[in-house]
Amino acid sequence: MGSGKVTSSVPFEFQGKHVTVAGLGVSGVPAAKVLHGLGARVTVVNDGDDERARAQAAELEQLGVTVRLGDGATLPEGTDLIVTAPGWKPDKPLFAAAGRAGVPVWGDVELAWRLRGPDAAPWLAVTGTNGKTTTVRMLAAILEAAGLRTAAVGNIGVSLLDAVLGEERYDVLAVELSSYQLHWAPSLRAHSAAVLNLAPDHLDWHGSMEAYAADKGRIYEGNRVACVYNVDAGDKPSTEDLVREADVEEGCRAVGFTLGTPGPSQLGVVEGILVDRAFVENRQKNAQELAEVSDVNPPAPHNIANALAAAALARAFGVPAGAVRDGLRAFTPDAHRIAHVGDVDGVAYIDDSKATNTHAAQASLAAYEPIVWIAGGLAKGATFDELVAGSAKRLRGVVLIGQDRALIREALARHAPEVPVVDLDRTDTGAMLQAVREARRLARPGDTVLLAPACASMDMFANYNKRGDAFAQAVRELGA
């Protein structure tokens, strides 16, 4: 960890400046409105020219904002600043043109950070390949249990612009940040931050694993109190490596979390108890009990890791141990995240449709045994050998659905040839009911039927929520 004192971002005067907003949608429209309200001359550029875009354009044009549909590549003349939607890739021609012209590019997170007032609430920030939303919501629950005014914001819940500019006054914000958002947020400086894990994801956007990890690691830059990292993750680079490379404020500490017994400056688990050896006096010898494993809902290993990360950030902010316990007890996980749908004939049915990549599916598979696994969908360039090899001993059977199911079938043939596999050659939405029926046929009492697709859903469903809903409906029909 570097020790350089990090200065705050230089104020930007918006009045009269020409700001180009790249992209309409959930971040572009509010950004354009905010910038217009600050006195900037705003031009919105958008690749698409569909019905939804035209409706959004009409709304903005009534305010006096210029909107250019169907051309997101050309830099408007006289642009002083670009504010981009986070999903726009760095290699787009618009940004190349901005680079040649010396025009800075910010994301909506950077804009929100720059617009905070002098008494703004500090940010406790979370990123990682998997577990971000759950951890941020756990953190918000813990902060609320401590009596603090807070909100889960960023890539979740309340938008950061609304949180920063709204009338509500917060003591602290629990902020979820994606790698896209971090890429476009150069001056963000959190109170404390955590990178939960690193696994190959969005590599088509970032260009390489190294670039993806570097963007995740930006969350540690300028941290004041704690950089929270995952002791157990075998990722390369590791989250601890990212901490070592970060330039933080003097006195900021590296704090690890582990599912094992914690060392000094770590949080971990001892005989079913979550304990803190980081934010206690004489941490060489002392530990503070925070909560029981049974207080974590659900108590799957990767969710306990999420709880430890949330607890570390809360403790970095000075939250007492009792609030950690109360917050974890009060927390209810979002739908489609290792959700217990029901039991039929002694078999448990678990919906983890949110497991849209191999890293998330691996964590889900590690939580149960024996398993009838429902998997498949859009692979997004993923390979499945490591996932299948590491989970083979847990598998009673596998039911494959979706466009890229052959990739998983081939990995199963290589690494788990004895496991029975049902390959459903259909991608219509009715395939889920058949998949659940086939899984029931393979399962025995005491088994778990687990929907953890390891793939995206858009080949068959609008999103992972719809896929999980279809699974839950199919289980209900079994029960009936």
Disulfide bonds with the S-S distance in Angstrom:
none
